[in-house]
Amino acid sequence: MSNKQRKINLWRDIPLYTTETSSNNLANIVFPSATQAIIASLKYFNLQRENRIALPDWSSYSVIQAVGKILTPVPLKEVLQYKISVSAILLYEQWGWPFSIDVNEIANKFKDNVIIFDCVDSADIVNSKRYELLEHSKNAIVYSLWKQLGLKGGGLVKIMGEYLSFEPTKLGKQLNDFFWINSQYDEDYENYLILLHKYNIEHLHPELNLWLQSNRLENALKKECELRRNNLKIVLESDVTSNWPKWMLNVYKKGASPGIIPLLKGMSEDKLKKYQSFFINNYNIITSIYHFNWSGNPLYPVYEQCLAVPVHGQITNIKKIFEDLRMQL
């Protein structure tokens, strides 16, 4: 395969388009990024530095950095083990895999805390009903239009069933705290209006703004779910997933649409690197060696190393890929 062919990343980076235009104005509820949506949800509940938030093991640097600007992060494992008092907890649907237990069971464990459900990878989240019956009164559900649809940033947050409006003045003090341009400018927040008018800068990437005006979000997510589930169906029909726990098949049957799957559990890092080379050299697919929560239960996680492999909508030849992979195992 030619190295000039475009590489496929773990997360979709080519936008998915629909033929239907948007039926409502999304620009006022779309944040520059999902991390900004998380920050806004924490501020909505008036949480500050003296408050502590429990984070799952292996949380991403961007999440740790984002919540660390507002609260004091504490590992969830230590909170559960030593009964440490916290004001909030962030729970991550890893790579778009729903939890193996009902969300109300989780919420009951933290009924006095703010709960942030990090669903940034879950393309089915807008059309899914798993959070509709959530009884917990202080919860936020965060979406990422980048990770779900390959757009130029974009985050949404639902607070107790209603989308939170984006208000730039309530976010960071540096432009790169909330603009898609990030490090291109380092002026202080006070120069925001000057730059906005002088350079016609918007808080959303121009390509994201155009997409929101000309596409219907719900339909795009539905299409991405179909593509992911078609790929996952083929993967499940191969025996490379024979060591997956039962809950993963159960959530698939209920409509789960993860964009990344964990493979080759229990293999050494050297062997995982060998299969990384297989994917990149033969199919230009980027994979990563990560830790996955094989229990699916955020309260009793079982993390083990694996090869994270994309199955999102940009993958169009999944059957051939896994036939070849099976020959290598």
Phi, psi and omega in degrees: 000137182292134178291348179283343179295144183297132179284146177258123183272171179302321178250145180307135176230008169249120185301147174262130184248154174240165179271348181267141176275161182296139180265354179213167182274110182265345188302327183279353178244357180267126178271159179303328180205167178292327179296324176292327176295322177296314179301315181297322180293324177293320179291328178303322181270014175059037178273142185225185186304323182288348177274149179250146177234134178273128179243144178295157171302150176061028173297149182290156179299321182296322179291314180300316180294319183294308182289333180293343176286338187248315185236180175258112181287143176224136179300132180302323181302319180287325177300315181288320184288319186251009179053048178285136180284130177226160177265336184212162177218138176250127181239129190250123170281090192299121176061015181098006176275117176298162180293155180279352178238160181296141183295333178291329176295322177291314183299323180296331179290331183235046187294340180262002184249156167287134179242122174258114176269109182274097183248036188297334182265351192273097182292340182273000193293324181292321183265355181280153180254006188291342177254359183294327183261018180295122184272344182295134188272342182239081182222154176224142179240122187251136180241155175233115179287340173289305185290332182274324187231359178077023181277172181278076183081201179105123177222149176232153174217131174257127176253111180049046174091352181242138178293136178275135178284147178273127178231101184305326184293346181264002183260210193294172181265350176248147180302321183286001173282336186218356178266149176294339183288343178051246192277005182292335179228150178232018179294155178291163180303330182298338180272006185306306184294323179299313180294321182303315182278322184291317184252004181055042180280136175245157182288340176255146176302138180307322180292326176292317178302316180296318180298317182297329181282335189242008181223156177258116187302312183300320181288323178296317179294321178298318179294317178298321177300316180300316180296316179297316183291326175297318177295316182295325178301316179294319178299316182293336178282346176270164182269008178287347178254017184296338180264010176288141176292159187299327184299331181293320176292323180297316181289330175298316180297334181270001175112005181302142182226065180293151178263348181223143178239151176266128180235160170063041176301137176090354179279153177291162180296325179297320179290322177298321178295326177299317181282336169301316179296323178301312184293318184283321183285326184265330187227005181056034179256126179274127175238169180219153175267110183230172173260132181243143177276097186286347177278336184071359182253112183293342180277335178225068185288150174229093183271134177213146184293147180202180173258118179276121186236130180288142173228022181289182190293348177282343178278116185245354183234043189297324182297314180296319181301313184281336170295316178292320179299317181300326178291336182274340186280000000 
